[in-house]
Amino acid sequence: MRQSLLALLAKEPAHGYELKQALEQIFGSAYPSPNIGQIYVTLSRLEKDGLVRVVDVEQSNRPNKKVYYLTAAGREALDVWVDEPTEGPRVRDEFFMKLVLAPMTGIADRMALISRQRRHYLALMRDLNELAERTDQGNRVALLLIEGAMMHLQADLDWLERCQEDLS
């Protein structure tokens, strides 16, 4: 959430509700709608860390609103975030740990674990397909996010098949 807010503030100053609306507009239903409380807590932490500054703006007939601006330190933190690679494939996989260790201890059958995990992934894939169908087809960002999740799931399903072949 921190980097997302910094990125939006790099474009233009905004108040919390505008940031929430921007995230919802950009990512649509493909990304969980952020909680406004979480946004304001994060903005407060960013201000405390010197990454944003806040200006109270007077409004007639309404309480003042807080508009957040990116600071030089915030821009630097954003540049670092953009420049560093994102985590890659996971080597420590919780399911694989279950798959290897549970049968060794006699508490689970390996094929039952694989079948349960496959059913779970297939249910997630169905949910993503439904989400893609409900998503505005003009929102390429949301559709790409959904497509990426589906491709990761397909890779996980392929990997389960490999586990079943090699470990049975």
C-alpha positions, 0 to 999 in steps of 0.5 A: 500500500505504501508504494502505491500511494507514493506512486499516485502522489508522484502524479499529483497531490491528493487527499485520502479519498481521492487516492482510494478512488484512483486505486479503484479506477485503475485496478477495478474489481481485479484488485481488492478495494482498499479500506479508507482507514488503511489508506489514512493509517498508511498516509500517517505513517508515510508522513511520520517517515518524512515521505509525504507532507500534509497541508490542511485545505479549507473548505466552505461548509465542510471540514478542512481536508488534508492534501498529501504531497510527495516529498523529495525523500518520498520520491527517492523511496519511490525510485528505489522501489521501482528500480529494485526487482520484485521477488521471483519464484518461491522456493519455500513453498508451504504446500510442498512442505506439506506434500513431503512431510505429512506423508512421512509422518503418516498424517496425510496421503500425498495423493489426497493432498495433491487432489485437494490442492488441485480442487482449490486451484481450479476453484480459484481459476473459476473465480478469476474467470468469473471476475474477468467476465464481470470486469470492464473490458476497456480496463486493460490494467485489471484484465492483465492483473487477472490474466497474470493471476490465471497464468500463475495458477495454471503454472501451479496446476502444471507443477501439481501434475509434475509432483503427482507424476514424480512422487507417486 
